[in-house]
Amino acid sequence: MVQAIPFSLGELYIEKKIHPDTLNTILAEKRYKTFHQMYNIVNEVKERQDFLQMVEHNNYFMTAAITTVTALKGDAKEQYSALKFRGKKEFGTPHYRIRAIFTNKTTGKDDFDFTYRTSNRELVYNTVPRLVTKINKLLWKKD
């Protein structure tokens, strides 16, 4: 059996820029991905959050997480644009991605594999309870 874990989705567009001292440290590292992560930290966006927990089942490995992919606007976009990274886009299309995979420990096969991508926050909150019901039906049917 699985249960939903409380989660809180952040904004898809982030505006706060990185503090100049922190920016200089990141520039010295020369790692593009670090900028993305730092903008999320500054804007209090969790990139990945688990949304399910296994309660009474030992026959499955479970991965169930919501990923938030953000985009820049306002001050953050202006700051990032001024850095002039060659060939790097500004973080892509913002969206939430729900991913749930249940792998049978005995067979090694995925008995349940769900992926959903949307920019609508409410759809994410509405999808999770339906997933819980669907997954629990699958688990009870297998036992």
C-alpha positions in Angstrom: 0.0 0.0 0.0 1.2 3.5 -0.7 0.3 6.9 0.9 0.7 10.4 -0.4 3.4 12.5 1.2 2.7 16.2 1.6 4.5 18.4 -0.9 4.5 22.0 -1.9 5.1 23.1 -5.5 7.2 26.2 -6.1 6.8 28.8 -8.8 7.8 27.9 -12.4 9.2 31.3 -13.1 11.9 32.6 -10.8 12.8 36.3 -10.4 15.3 36.8 -7.6 18.9 37.1 -8.7 21.9 35.5 -7.1 23.9 37.7 -4.7 27.1 39.2 -6.3 29.5 37.4 -4.0 27.9 34.1 -4.6 27.8 34.8 -8.3 31.6 35.4 -8.4 32.1 32.1 -6.6 30.0 30.2 -9.1 31.6 31.9 -12.1 35.0 30.7 -10.8 33.6 27.1 -10.9 32.5 27.5 -14.6 29.6 25.1 -14.2 26.4 25.9 -16.0 24.2 23.6 -13.9 25.3 25.3 -10.7 23.6 28.5 -11.9 20.3 26.7 -12.3 20.5 25.1 -8.9 21.5 28.4 -7.2 18.6 30.3 -8.8 16.3 27.6 -7.5 17.8 27.8 -4.0 17.6 31.6 -3.9 14.0 31.5 -5.0 13.2 28.6 -2.6 12.2 26.1 -5.3 12.6 22.4 -4.5 13.8 20.8 -7.7 12.7 17.3 -6.7 10.1 16.1 -4.1 9.0 12.6 -3.3 5.2 12.4 -3.2 4.5 8.7 -2.2 5.7 6.4 0.5 5.4 2.6 0.7 3.5 1.5 3.7 2.9 -2.2 3.6 4.7 -3.8 0.6 8.1 -5.4 0.3 7.8 -6.8 -3.2 8.6 -3.5 -5.0 11.2 -0.8 -5.5 9.5 2.5 -5.7 10.4 5.9 -7.2 7.7 8.5 -7.0 8.8 12.2 -7.3 7.7 15.5 -8.7 10.4 17.5 -10.5 10.1 21.3 -10.9 11.8 22.7 -14.0 12.0 26.5 -13.8 12.6 29.4 -16.1 14.0 32.8 -15.5 12.3 36.2 -15.6 12.8 39.7 -14.3 16.0 40.4 -12.4 17.2 36.8 -12.6 16.8 36.7 -16.3 18.6 40.0 -16.7 21.5 38.9 -14.5 21.9 35.5 -16.3 21.7 37.2 -19.7 24.5 39.5 -18.8 26.8 36.5 -18.2 26.6 35.6 -21.9 27.0 31.8 -21.8 27.7 30.6 -25.3 25.2 28.1 -26.6 23.3 27.8 -23.3 19.5 28.4 -23.3 17.8 30.0 -20.3 16.6 26.9 -18.6 14.1 25.6 -21.2 10.3 25.3 -20.8 9.1 25.5 -17.2 7.0 22.6 -16.1 6.2 20.0 -13.4 7.0 16.4 -14.0 5.3 13.6 -12.1 7.1 10.3 -12.3 6.1 7.0 -10.5 7.8 3.7 -11.2 7.2 0.4 -9.3 9.7 -2.3 -10.1 8.9 -5.9 -9.0 11.8 -7.1 -6.9 11.3 -10.7 -8.0 11.0 -10.2 -11.8 13.0 -7.0 -12.2 10.2 -5.6 -14.4 8.3 -2.4 -14.1 4.7 -3.2 -13.1 3.8 0.4 -13.1 5.4 3.3 -15.0 3.8 6.7 -15.1 5.1 10.0 -16.4 3.1 13.2 -16.6 4.3 16.7 -17.6 2.3 19.9 -17.1 2.7 23.6 -16.3 -0.6 23.6 -14.4 0.0 23.3 -10.7 -3.6 22.3 -9.9 -3.4 19.3 -12.3 -0.4 18.1 -10.3 -2.3 18.3 -7.0 -5.3 16.6 -8.6 -3.3 13.8 -10.2 -1.5 12.5 -7.0 -4.7 11.2 -5.2 -5.7 9.4 -8.4 -2.3 7.9 -8.7 -2.5 6.7 -5.1 -5.8 4.9 -5.8 -4.5 3.4 -9.0 -1.3 2.1 -7.5 -3.0 0.7 -4.4 -5.4 -1.3 -6.7 -2.4 -2.6 -8.6 -0.6 -3.7 -5.4 -3.6 -5.4 -3.9 -4.4 -7.2 -7.1 -0.8 -8.7 -7.2 -0.9 -10.1 -3.7 
